[in-house]
Amino acid sequence: MELAVNRADPDMPDTTPAGRSIYYVDQLQAMQWIREAWEEMEVRVIENCFRKTGVVFASDKENEAPPRREKVSMGDLLI
């Protein structure tokens, strides 16, 4: 939003790319914002998001592996 405000300010030099709105963001700027947001995110927030999806299983042991499926031979799968 700060970028758009700066572009809309008449006292600021024109930084809006030609033919674009004040809200235009190029790919590099978007990637930089994503990286900054990712680095500011707490690890526990990301862990909780994955835990709620079921991708990460809640457990008391920090390094516990997820449950394994029974091994099935390829011959059993063929019709």
Buried (B, 14 or more C-beta within 10 A) or exposed (E): EEBBEBBEEEEEEEEBEEEEEEEEEEEEEEEEEEEEEEEEEEEEEEEEEEBEEEEBEEEEEEEEEEEEEEEEEEEEEEE
